[in-house]
Every structure is written in C-alpha cells, then in structure tokens.
Amino acid sequence: MVFPKSRIEVSNYIYLLFVGYAFLIPFTQVVSTIYLILCLFLSIVFFKKDSFFLQKELLVPLCLYFFMMFSLLWSDYTSTDFFRKYSQLFFIPTLFIINYKLLNKKKIETIIKGFIIGCLLSILFCNIYATYRAATFYPGGFYAIVQPGHDLIKSISDGGNLYFGRYFSIFHQTVYFSAFLTIALMFLIDKPFKNQKINIVFFLILLVGVFQVSNRSSFLVIFFLFTFYLIKKYKKFSIKTNLLLITSLIIILTIFLSNPRFNKTLKSIYASSMNINPNATSSHGVRLLVWKASLDLIKEAPVFGYGIGDYDIVLEDFYKTNKYKSALNGKLNSHNAYLSLMVQVGVVGLLLFLLMFCNLFFSFKFNGTTIKFMTQSLSMILFIFCMFESVLERYSGVLLISFFYCLLTIKASLSTNND
C-alpha cells in the first residue's frame, strides 16, 4: 500500500477500507479485522478536527462497552481477553466518530452496495464449495447427504446436508450468516442499484441463501420484515391492498414452512409445549432450560449482574446443581442477548443495549420514509435475532450489532442534511 501524502488521499484510503470491510463482513473474520485495524490506524495517525463529530447516538455502544469492562470489578474471574472480545463495541463507533464528516450519503450507499455484493459472493462461494465436497464426498459419485442412511428431507431437517444449515454456512455460525443476508435483503428493498432487474435478481439469490442457511429465527424475521414493508407501502387499506397483503404473507409463510428444518422445529415446540425437562435433548427443550437458568440467576443479582468475568461460571454451576446435562455438556450460554446481558451486567447494561434499538426505531426526526423504514427494520431484525441468540458472545454478533447500528445511525443523520 502506497503511504498517503495528503488528507484527501487519506480520506480516500479510509473510504475504500470502509467499503472493503463491509464487503468482507460475510466472509472471513480475520481479513475483515485487518481492514478495520488499518482503517483505525490511518484515522488516528492522520486525525483532523474537521472530520470529527461526536454524534450522541454513537456514544451508546461506547458506554455499553465501558460498563461491561467496569463489571470486571465485581467479577471473581478477570482476563484481558474480555477487552478484545467486546472491542468492536468500542472501535467501530470510534471509527465512525473520527471519520464522520468524511462520509456522505453517496459513500454510505456505496458501503451498503459493497456489503450486498459481499453477501451474494459468499452465497455463491458456499454453493461452489458444497458442490465440490459433494462431488468428492464419495468416490463413486455426487452425494450431498453427510449422514449415511438419511433421505434428502431428513438430511435437511437434521442439518446433515452440504447445501443446508451448518455445513453450508462455512464462514459464520448460521444465525449470524442469516442475519447478514437478511440485512442485505432489507437494503435491497430500498433499490440501491440503478437497474431494477439487478435489484430483483440479487434479492431472489439472497432469499434462496437464507432458505439454504436454514436458521429458524431468520424465517420469522423475514416474515415480519415483509409485513412491515407492505404496511408501510400501502398505508390506505383498500380491499385490493388487503388481498395483496394477505396473499403476499401467505406465499412467504408457505415458502419458509416448506423448509424441513423449520417444520421440524414447529413440531418439536408443539410436542413439548413449554414444559421444563432437565433431561431435554431437543433444541427447543434445551433452550427452555438455559432461559430458566438465566432467569433464576437474574433474580439474585438484577441491578448489576454477576460481571462479564463470571457469566460462564455461574451458568455452569447452575447447570450442575440442577442437573441440566445437555446444557452443561454443551457449555451453553443463555441463547438470548437480553438474558445474557442481565446475568452479566444487570438491568443497567440491558437498558444501554435497548437504547440502541430505540435510537434506530424512534427516528422520527429523520426526513423521508425510506430511511425510517431502514432504521426501524434494522431495529426489528436485530431485536428478533437477539431473542434467540446471545449475539454479544461471538465476534460475528458484536460486529452485527455495532457496525450496522453505527452505519444506519450515520445514514439517518446525513438524510437531514443536503450533502
């Protein structure tokens, strides 16, 4: 890389690194992190006051980060790894604050396009790699079913097919990969590319990708996303509009209910209801166990929690005491971001986290229905995914929350100005 000689060159480098980072988000974590570090390095070394702007909404993830680190004071177990684990809650908002005035609406839109293209290519790569493995899985011929003795439907529902589920999602754990794809779908509703046919083709590819990843919470997210979009688009509910809305939702539900993995989950929920069974082994049954464990722990320390250092320890002790074998053997977390935060940092940390959703959803001060749809849709997408996953416990999850919160917060703010 040629070392920049002027501030204009620096801003161009930083902008390109932003685009590159967004493009690489659906891919490898290592390379995208290198891009982030380079961007932050250039921003600090060539810092100028005229590019800096302290937008108050960007302070929220910073406050959450510092409070989480502060909770180490009342944790029995402490480690410097926690500073690294949650570092993107600090570095990404800082990066946007330092370079706020270097960005404009056109640059933000290009960053979004880079992310969409990255999602599309990641799906393409996953399919190519699945085909390669299927062709070499058995020397005798093409075979995509990983678990011997399973037919096609059972292999999909049990996550044992190279084209579906965890075997297909090779870059990220399925819930995060599907979250990235779902956010890309949301961006495509805004028609970011000039050619409408391109928007439609990209949208369909991403929709198929979500179906292949087969994360169950993403199906729920897409259903609500389409419902929200149709309601926003058709404010006057005529008979024709009602029919269109109902028909569209039925089609969407039919498509995703046809996914064997999602269908199996619904049957499991219906069969076990909401009964707590310490010996549960199904995904639904074990999830109920970890939720109950978290709720019981929260009752003992509701205000400040146990500290991020003791989170895993107190959960493990609870599993042992109550003989939750599956949860203990799997070393499972709360599988709910709100419960995880409550156990870690109590109601104070949870309120800071929820404030991020409020900042996105209640963006009434911003002009234009398009940006309102995007910010409110993102808050809905993140809110639903957080109900079924402790998103801040993984690198992909911290990235998911911090990057897209900051990106759309900046975009919403710029929509009030004439750039």
Secondary structure as UniProt FT lines:
FT   HELIX           7..24
FT   TURN            25..26
FT   HELIX           29..45
FT   HELIX           49..51
FT   HELIX           56..58
FT   HELIX           59..70
FT   HELIX           71..74
FT   HELIX           81..85
FT   TURN            86..87
FT   HELIX           88..98
FT   HELIX           100..102
FT   HELIX           105..137
FT   TURN            139..140
FT   TURN            148..149
FT   HELIX           152..157
FT   TURN            158..159
FT   TURN            162..163
FT   HELIX           165..168
FT   HELIX           174..189
FT   HELIX           196..213
FT   HELIX           216..233
FT   HELIX           239..257
FT   HELIX           260..272
FT   TURN            273..274
FT   TURN            278..279
FT   HELIX           283..300
FT   TURN            302..304
FT   TURN            308..310
FT   HELIX           311..322
FT   HELIX           325..329
FT   TURN            330..331
FT   HELIX           337..361
FT   TURN            364..365
FT   HELIX           369..388
FT   HELIX           391..393
FT   HELIX           395..414
FT   TURN            415..416
//
